[in-house]
């Protein structure tokens, strides 16, 4: 908690990292393969990606564990490796953070379970969701993360279950929670920015906001609405760099580093304190954003 409070106490915008999956695919990860296995099979690549974001100015780096909950890992036959994969990911990021020339926080990344909550007609109950997220959070905490970062959620019930599970497993670790507002300013499940921020803050998140989505342009009004409803909340903006397009056999994104730098300032002006990038982003995007925000020397 102290490291988190110290970072916030600077009063300056805080730069989070960029995409992990995009960079892993650039290094040979095949579409559909579990990125979390690379923590064991290619730890040098994972660390090099995180080091690239640190060199670009990031003050928060996420672990390579977006799909690290038991329900997601079971899709690839890795359900019995939750502790191993998450703990290893945390250790890899911790090594890079501790080697940086400035204080850096490691955030344990927790993505959606991949299942539908029972309240929406699926099979995932709040109890089983909390248990799954608590298991992942416990492994990340054992690897010495500074934060737990719940992201890309669409359903309030699942997001709240993730926060509750994380608090249960690691009661002293601050939690950041963001949702993806990719459907006309709402999440896929119809959640508005104001409703999301209110529910996530009430559940105990230390910071809330939006990530992923259709691009940075759509995330600006989300942050504005959250800020208007909760002016004292710590807000997070971590947008995709536009929509992907297929060029030959490669996927490319439309938003340049210079454009993301402009959006970093727009996110700051909208009320975001923590600003990063999501799918499609690379260290050059982060460097441009850091330079624009003056965060690299923070």
MIMAR-639410 format. One line per 5 residues: number of its first residue (from 1); for each residue x, y, z of N, C-alpha, C. Coordinates in steps of 0.2 Angstrom, whole numbers, plus 2048, in hexadecimal, padded with zeros to 3 digits. Atoms other than C-alpha are relative to their C-alpha. Example, Ala and Ser with C-alpha at 12.3 -4.5 7.8 and 13.67 -1.06 7.14 Angstrom:
2
1) 804:7FA:800:83E:7EA:827:804:806:800 | 7FC:7FA:7FF:844:7FB:824:7FC:805:803 .
% end
This chain:
298
1) 804:7FA:800:800:800:800:804:806:800 | 7FC:7FA:800:80E:80C:804:803:802:7F9 | 7FD:7FE:807:816:80B:7F2:7FB:803:7FC | 805:7FE:804:805:80E:7EB:7FE:807:802 | 801:7FA:7FD:802:81D:7F6:806:805:7FE .
6) 7FB:7FC:802:813:824:7F2:800:802:7F9 | 801:7FE:807:810:823:7E0:7FB:805:7FE | 806:7FB:801:7FF:82C:7E1:802:807:803 | 7FE:7FA:7FD:807:839:7EC:804:804:7FC | 7FC:7FC:805:812:83F:7DE:7FC:806:7FD .
11) 804:7FC:803:803:848:7D8:800:801:7F8 | 7FF:800:807:808:845:7C6:7FD:7FA:7FC | 802:806:804:801:83A:7B8:804:7FA:801 | 7FC:806:800:806:828:7BA:800:7FC:7FA | 800:804:806:80B:81E:7AB:800:7F9:801 .
16) 800:807:800:806:80C:7AA:803:7FD:7FA | 7FC:803:806:80D:800:79D:7FB:7FF:7FA | 804:802:805:806:7FA:78D:7FE:7F9:7FF | 802:807:802:801:7EA:784:805:7FB:802 | 7FC:806:800:808:7D9:789:7FF:7FC:7FB .
21) 801:805:805:7FF:7CE:77D:802:802:7F9 | 7FE:7FD:807:803:7D9:76E:807:7FF:7FF | 7F9:801:801:815:7D8:772:802:7F9:800 | 7FF:807:800:815:7C6:776:7FF:7FD:7F9 | 802:803:807:80D:7C2:765:806:803:7FB .
26) 7FA:7FE:804:81B:7CD:75D:806:7FC:801 | 7FA:805:7FF:827:7C1:765:7FF:7F9:7FF | 801:807:802:81F:7B1:75F:7FA:7FD:803 | 806:803:7FD:810:7AE:76A:7FA:7FF:7FA | 805:801:805:803:7A5:75F:7F9:802:803 .
31) 807:7FE:7FE:7F1:7AB:75F:7FC:7FA:803 | 803:805:7FD:7E7:7A1:76B:804:7FC:805 | 7FC:803:7FB:7F5:79B:775:800:804:807 | 800:7FD:7FA:7F6:79F:788:806:804:801 | 7FA:7FC:7FF:802:7AE:78B:803:7FE:806 .
36) 7FD:801:7F9:804:7A9:79D:805:7FB:800 | 7FB:805:800:80E:79A:799:807:802:7FE | 7FA:7FD:801:81B:7A5:792:804:802:806 | 7FD:7FE:7FA:81F:7AA:7A4:805:7FA:802 | 7FC:805:7FF:827:799:7A5:805:7FE:7FA .
41) 7FD:802:806:82C:795:793:805:805:7FD | 7FC:7FB:803:833:7A6:78E:800:806:805 | 800:7FB:7FB:836:7B0:79E:804:806:7FD | 7FC:7FB:802:843:7BA:795:7FC:805:7FB | 804:7FB:804:837:7C1:788:7FB:804:804 .
46) 805:7FC:7FC:82A:7C6:795:804:805:804 | 7FC:7FB:7FD:837:7CF:79F:803:805:7FB | 7FD:7FB:805:83E:7D8:78F:7FA:804:7FE | 806:7FC:802:82C:7DE:78B:7FF:805:806 | 801:7FB:7FA:82A:7E5:79D:806:805:801 .
51) 7FB:7FB:800:83B:7ED:79C:800:805:7FB | 801:7FB:805:837:7F5:78C:7FB:805:802 | 805:7FB:7FE:828:7FD:794:803:805:806 | 7FD:7FD:7FB:832:802:7A3:805:806:7FD | 7FC:7FB:803:83F:80A:798:7FC:806:7FC .
56) 804:7FA:804:831:814:78F:7FD:804:805 | 802:7FB:7FB:82C:81C:7A0:7FB:7FD:805 | 805:803:7FC:81F:810:7A8:802:800:807 | 7FF:800:7F8:81D:811:7BB:7FC:7FA:803 | 804:806:7FE:811:802:7BC:801:7FB:7FA .
61) 800:805:805:814:7F2:7B3:7FB:7FA:802 | 805:805:7FE:807:7E4:7B2:804:7F9:7FE | 7FE:807:801:80B:7D1:7B3:7FD:7FD:7FA | 803:803:806:808:7C6:7A5:7FC:7FA:802 | 805:804:7FD:7F9:7BE:7AD:7F9:801:7FF .
66) 806:7FE:802:7EA:7C5:7A4:7FB:7FA:801 | 804:806:800:7E3:7B3:7A2:802:7FB:805 | 7FD:805:7FB:7EA:7AC:7B2:7FB:7FE:805 | 805:803:7FB:7DA:7A8:7BB:7FF:7F8:7FE | 801:807:802:7D6:795:7BC:7FB:7FF:7FB .
71) 804:802:805:7C7:796:7B1:803:802:7F9 | 7FD:7FF:806:7D1:79E:7A3:806:7FB:7FE | 7FB:804:801:7E0:793:7A5:7FE:7F9:7FF | 803:807:801:7D5:783:7A5:7FE:800:7F8 | 801:800:807:7D1:788:793:805:7FD:7FC .
76) 7FA:802:804:7E3:783:78E:803:7FA:804 | 7FD:806:7FC:7E5:774:79B:805:802:805 | 7FB:7FE:7FB:7EE:77F:7A7:7FD:802:807 | 803:7FE:7FA:7E2:780:7B5:803:7FF:807 | 7FC:802:7FA:7EE:778:7C2:806:804:800 .
81) 7FA:7FC:800:7FB:785:7BE:7FF:807:802 | 801:7F9:7FF:7F3:795:7C5:805:803:805 | 7FB:7FD:7FC:7FF:797:7D3:807:801:7FD | 7F9:800:803:80F:793:7C9:800:805:7FB | 800:7FB:805:80A:79E:7BA:800:807:803 .
86) 801:7F9:7FD:804:7AD:7C4:806:802:805 | 7FA:7FF:7FC:812:7AC:7D1:806:802:7FC | 7FB:7FF:804:81F:7AB:7C4:800:806:7FC | 801:7FA:804:818:7B9:7BA:802:806:805 | 7FE:7FB:7FB:819:7C4:7CA:807:801:801 .
91) 7F9:800:7FF:82B:7BF:7CD:803:804:7FA | 7FD:7FD:806:830:7C4:7BB:7FF:807:800 | 801:7F9:800:828:7D5:7BC:803:803:806 | 7FD:7FD:7FA:82F:7D8:7CE:807:801:7FE | 7F8:7FF:801:841:7D5:7C8:801:806:7FB .
96) 800:7FA:804:83E:7E2:7BA:7FF:806:804 | 802:7FA:7FD:836:7EE:7C5:806:802:805 | 7FB:7FE:7FB:843:7ED:7D3:807:802:7FC | 7FA:7FE:803:851:7EF:7C6:7FF:807:7FC | 801:7F9:804:849:800:7BF:804:805:804 .
101) 7FC:7FB:7FD:852:810:7C3:7FB:805:804 | 805:7FC:7FC:842:817:7CC:7FB:7FB:803 | 805:805:7FD:834:810:7D6:7FB:7FE:7FB | 805:803:804:829:805:7CC:7FB:7FB:803 | 805:805:7FD:819:7FB:7D1:7FE:7FB:7FC .
106) 802:806:803:815:7EA:7CC:7F8:7FF:801 | 808:801:800:802:7E7:7C8:7FF:7F9:7FE | 802:807:802:7FC:7D5:7C8:7F9:800:7FC | 805:7FF:805:7F1:7D4:7B9:7FB:7FB:800 | 805:805:7FF:7E0:7CC:7BB:7FA:802:7FA .
111) 805:7FE:805:7D4:7CB:7AB:7FA:7FC:802 | 806:803:7FF:7C3:7C4:7A9:801:7F8:800 | 800:808:7FF:7BF:7B1:7AD:7FF:7FD:7F9 | 802:803:807:7B9:7AE:79B:7F9:7FD:801 | 806:803:800:7A9:7A8:7A2:7FA:805:802 .
116) 806:7FB:7FF:797:7B0:7A4:7FE:7FF:807 | 802:800:7F9:791:7B4:7B5:7F9:7FD:800 | 807:803:7FF:781:7AA:7BB:7FB:805:7FF | 805:7FB:800:778:7BB:7BD:7FE:802:7F8 | 801:7FF:807:779:7BC:7AA:7FE:7FA:7FC .
121) 802:807:803:774:7AA:7A6:806:7FB:7FF | 7FB:804:801:785:7A3:7A7:801:7FB:806 | 7FF:805:7FB:78D:796:7B3:804:802:806 | 7FC:7FD:7FB:799:7A1:7BD:7FD:803:806 | 804:7FD:7FB:792:7A5:7CE:805:805:804 .
126) 7FB:7FC:7FC:799:7B3:7D9:805:7FD:804 | 7FC:803:7FC:7A0:7A7:7E5:806:7FD:7FC | 7FA:803:804:7AA:79D:7D8:804:805:7FD | 7FC:7FB:803:7B0:7AD:7D0:804:803:805 | 7FC:7FD:7FB:7B6:7B4:7E0:806:7FB:802 .
131) 7FB:806:7FE:7BF:7A3:7E4:805:800:7FA | 7FB:801:805:7C7:7A3:7D3:805:806:800 | 7FC:7FA:800:7CD:7B5:7D4:804:801:806 | 7FC:800:7FA:7D3:7B3:7E6:806:7FC:7FF | 7FA:805:802:7DE:7A4:7E0:805:804:7FC .
136) 7FB:7FC:804:7E6:7AF:7D3:803:805:804 | 7FD:7FA:7FC:7E8:7BE:7DE:805:7FE:805 | 7FC:803:7FB:7F0:7B3:7EC:807:7FF:7FD | 7FA:802:804:7FD:7AD:7DF:804:806:7FE | 7FD:7FA:802:801:7BE:7D9:803:804:806 .
141) 7FD:7FD:7FA:803:7C5:7EB:806:7FC:802 | 7FA:804:7FE:80F:7B7:7EF:806:801:7FC | 7FB:7FE:804:819:7BD:7E1:802:807:801 | 7FE:7F9:7FE:81A:7CE:7E9:7FE:806:7FB | 803:7FA:804:80F:7D9:7DE:7FF:806:805 .
146) 801:7FA:7FC:80C:7EB:7E4:7F8:801:800 | 807:7FE:801:7FA:7EC:7DD:7FD:7FA:7FC | 803:805:804:7ED:7E0:7D6:7FC:804:7FB | 803:7FC:805:7E6:7E7:7C5:7FB:7FB:7FC | 806:804:804:7D5:7E0:7BF:7FE:804:7FA .
151) 801:7FC:806:7D2:7E5:7AD:7FB:7FC:7FB | 804:803:806:7C7:7E3:79E:7FA:7FD:802 | 807:803:7FE:7B7:7DF:7A7:7FA:803:7FD | 806:7FE:804:7A6:7E0:79F:7FA:800:805 | 805:801:7FC:79B:7DA:7AD:801:803:807 .
156) 7FF:7FE:7F9:799:7E3:7BE:801:7FB:805 | 800:806:7FB:796:7D3:7C7:807:7FD:800 | 7F9:803:800:7A6:7CB:7C1:806:805:803 | 7FB:7FB:7FE:7B0:7DB:7C4:800:800:808 | 800:800:7F9:7AA:7DC:7D6:802:7FA:803 .
161) 7FE:806:7FD:7AD:7CA:7D9:808:7FF:800 | 7F9:800:800:7BF:7CC:7D3:803:805:806 | 7FE:7FB:7FB:7C1:7DB:7DF:800:7FC:807 | 801:803:7FA:7BA:7D1:7ED:805:7FA:801 | 7FC:805:7FF:7C4:7C2:7EA:808:802:801 .
166) 7F9:7FD:7FF:7D4:7CC:7E8:801:803:808 | 7FF:7FD:7F9:7D1:7D5:7F9:800:7FA:805 | 7FF:806:7FC:7CE:7C4:801:806:7FD:800 | 7FA:803:800:7DE:7BD:7FB:806:804:802 | 7FA:7FC:7FF:7E9:7CC:7FD:7FD:807:803 .
171) 804:7FB:7FD:7E0:7D8:809:804:807:800 | 7FC:7FA:800:7EF:7E5:809:802:803:7FA | 7FE:7FE:806:7F1:7E6:7F7:7FB:805:7FC | 805:7FC:803:7E9:7F5:7EE:7FE:7FD:7F9 | 803:803:806:7DE:7F0:7DF:7FE:806:7FB .
176) 803:7FC:805:7DB:7F9:7CF:7FB:7FC:7FC | 805:804:804:7CC:7F4:7C5:7FD:805:7FA | 803:7FD:806:7C7:7F9:7B3:7FC:7FC:7FC | 804:803:804:7BA:7F5:7A7:801:802:7F9 | 7FF:7FE:807:7B9:7F5:794:7F9:803:7FD .
181) 806:7FD:802:7AC:801:78D:801:801:7F8 | 800:801:807:7AB:7FB:77B:7FA:800:7FC | 806:801:803:799:7FC:778:7FC:807:801 | 804:7FA:7FF:792:80E:775:801:803:807 | 7FE:7FC:7F9:79B:815:785:7FE:7FB:806 .
186) 802:804:7FB:795:806:78F:805:7F9:7FF | 7FD:807:801:79D:7F4:792:7FB:7FC:7FC | 804:804:804:797:7E6:788:7FA:7FD:804 | 806:802:7FB:78B:7E2:797:7FC:806:801 | 804:7FA:7FF:784:7F3:796:801:805:806 .
191) 7FE:7FC:7FA:78D:7FB:7A5:802:807:7FE | 7FE:7F9:801:78F:80E:7A5:806:801:804 | 7FA:7FE:7FC:79F:816:7AA:7FF:802:807 | 801:7FE:7FA:797:81E:7B9:7FE:7FA:805 | 802:806:7FC:78F:80E:7BF:806:7FB:801 .
196) 7FA:804:7FF:79F:805:7BD:805:802:805 | 7FC:7FD:7FB:7A9:811:7C6:7FE:800:807 | 803:801:7F9:79D:811:7D5:800:7F9:803 | 800:807:7FE:79C:7FE:7D6:807:7FE:802 | 7F9:802:7FF:7AF:7FC:7D5:803:803:806 .
201) 7FD:7FD:7FA:7B3:809:7E2:7FC:7FE:806 | 804:802:7FA:7A5:803:7EE:803:7F9:802 | 7FD:807:7FF:7AD:7F1:7EC:807:801:803 | 7F9:7FF:7FD:7BE:7F8:7F2:805:802:7FB | 7FA:7FE:804:7C8:7FD:7E3:803:806:801 .
206) 7FD:7FA:7FE:7D5:80A:7E6:800:804:7FA | 801:7FC:807:7D4:810:7D3:7FC:7FC:7FC | 804:803:805:7C8:80D:7C5:800:803:7FA | 800:7FC:807:7C6:811:7B3:7FE:7FB:7FA | 801:804:806:7C6:809:7A2:806:7FE:7FC .
211) 7FA:803:804:7D1:7FF:797:7FD:7FC:7FA | 802:804:806:7D1:7F6:786:7FC:804:7FC | 805:7FC:804:7C2:7FB:77B:802:801:7F9 | 7FF:7FF:807:7C2:802:76A:805:805:7FE | 7FB:7FB:802:7CF:80F:76B:800:806:805 .
216) 800:7FB:7FB:7D4:81E:775:7FB:805:800 | 805:7FB:801:7C7:82A:76E:7FA:7FE:804 | 806:802:7FD:7B9:820:776:801:800:808 | 7FF:800:7F9:7C1:81F:787:800:807:804 | 800:7F9:7FD:7C3:832:78A:7F9:802:803 .
221) 806:7FE:7FD:7B0:835:78D:7FF:7FB:806 | 801:805:7FA:7B0:825:799:803:803:806 | 7FD:7FD:7FA:7BD:82D:7A4:7FD:807:802 | 804:7FA:7FE:7B4:83E:7A3:7FA:7FF:804 | 806:802:7FC:7A4:836:7A9:802:7FD:807 .
226) 7FE:802:7FA:7AD:82D:7B7:802:805:805 | 7FD:7FB:7FC:7B6:83C:7BD:7FA:805:802 | 805:7FC:7FE:7A6:846:7BD:7FC:7FD:805 | 804:804:7FB:79D:839:7C7:804:7FF:807 | 7FC:801:7FA:7AC:836:7D3:807:804:7FF .
231) 7FA:7FB:802:7B8:845:7D2:806:7FE:805 | 7FA:802:7FC:7C3:83E:7E0:803:7F9:7FF | 7FE:807:802:7C5:82D:7D9:807:800:7FC | 7FA:801:804:7D6:827:7D2:7FE:7FC:7FA | 803:803:806:7D2:824:7C0:805:7FD:7FB .
236) 7FB:804:804:7DB:818:7B3:7FD:800:7F9 | 802:800:807:7DB:81A:7A0:805:7FC:7FD | 7FB:804:804:7E3:80C:796:7FD:7FD:7FA | 804:802:806:7DC:80B:785:804:7FC:7FB | 7FD:802:806:7E0:801:776:802:805:7FB .
241) 7FE:7FB:805:7E9:809:768:7FC:800:7F9 | 804:800:806:7DB:809:75C:7FD:7F9:7FE | 803:806:802:7D3:7FB:752:805:7FC:7FC | 7FB:804:804:7DE:7ED:74B:7FE:7FF:7F9 | 801:802:807:7DF:7EA:739:805:7FB:7FE .
246) 7FC:805:802:7E6:7DB:730:804:802:7F9 | 7FC:7FE:806:7F4:7E0:724:805:7FA:7FE | 7FD:806:802:7FA:7D0:71B:7FF:7FB:806 | 801:804:7FB:7FD:7C4:729:801:803:807 | 7FF:7FD:7F9:800:7D1:737:7FA:805:802 .
251) 805:7FB:7FD:7F5:7DB:742:803:807:801 | 7FE:7F9:7FF:7F7:7EE:742:7FB:804:803 | 805:7FB:7FD:7EF:7FC:74C:801:807:7FE | 800:7F9:804:7EB:80D:746:803:806:804 | 7FE:7FA:7FC:7F0:818:754:808:800:801 .
256) 7F9:7FF:7FF:802:81F:754:802:802:807 | 7FE:7FD:7F9:80D:823:763:7FE:807:801 | 801:7F9:800:80B:835:75F:7F8:801:802 | 807:800:7FE:7F8:833:760:7FE:7FE:807 | 801:803:7F9:7F8:829:770:803:805:805 .
261) 7FD:7FB:7FC:803:837:777:7FB:806:801 | 805:7FB:800:7F5:844:773:7FA:7FD:805 | 806:803:7FC:7E8:838:77B:802:7FF:807 | 7FE:800:7F9:7F3:836:78B:7FE:807:803 | 801:7F9:7FD:7F1:849:78E:7F8:801:800 .
266) 807:800:7FF:7DE:847:78A:7FE:7FC:806 | 801:804:7FA:7DD:839:797:801:804:806 | 7FE:7FC:7FA:7E6:844:7A3:7FB:806:802 | 804:7FA:7FF:7DB:853:7A0:7F9:7FE:802 | 807:802:7FE:7CB:848:7A2:800:7FE:807 .
271) 800:802:7F9:7D0:843:7B3:804:7FA:802 | 7FC:806:7FE:7DB:833:7B2:807:802:803 | 7F9:7FF:7FD:7EA:832:7BD:805:7FA:7FE | 7FC:805:802:7F0:821:7B7:7FF:7FF:7F8 | 801:800:807:7F3:820:7A4:804:7FB:7FD .
276) 7FC:805:804:7F9:812:799:7FD:7FE:7FA | 803:802:807:7F5:808:789:7FE:7F9:801 | 802:807:800:7ED:7F8:785:802:7FC:7F9 | 7FE:804:806:7EC:7ED:776:803:804:7FA | 7FD:7FD:806:7F7:7F1:767:805:805:802 .
281) 7FB:7FC:7FE:802:7FC:771:807:7FD:801 | 7F9:802:800:815:7FB:772:804:805:804 | 7FC:7FB:7FC:823:804:77B:801:807:7FD | 800:7F9:803:824:812:76E:7FA:804:802 | 806:7FC:7FE:812:816:772:801:803:807 .
286) 7FF:7FE:7F9:816:816:785:805:806:800 | 7FB:7FB:7FF:826:821:782:7FD:807:7FE | 803:7FA:802:81C:82E:778:7FB:802:806 | 805:7FE:7FB:80E:82E:786:804:803:806 | 7FC:7FD:7FB:81C:830:793:803:807:7FF .
291) 7FD:7FA:802:824:83E:78A:7FB:806:801 | 806:7FB:800:813:847:788:7FE:802:807 | 802:7FF:7F9:80F:845:79B:805:802:804 | 7FA:7FF:7FC:820:848:7A1:801:7FB:806 | 800:805:7FB:81E:838:7AA:807:7FC:801 .
296) 7FA:804:800:82F:830:7A5:804:802:806 | 7FC:7FD:7FB:838:83B:7B1:7FD:801:807 | 804:7FF:7FA:82B:83A:7BF:803:7FD:806 .
% end
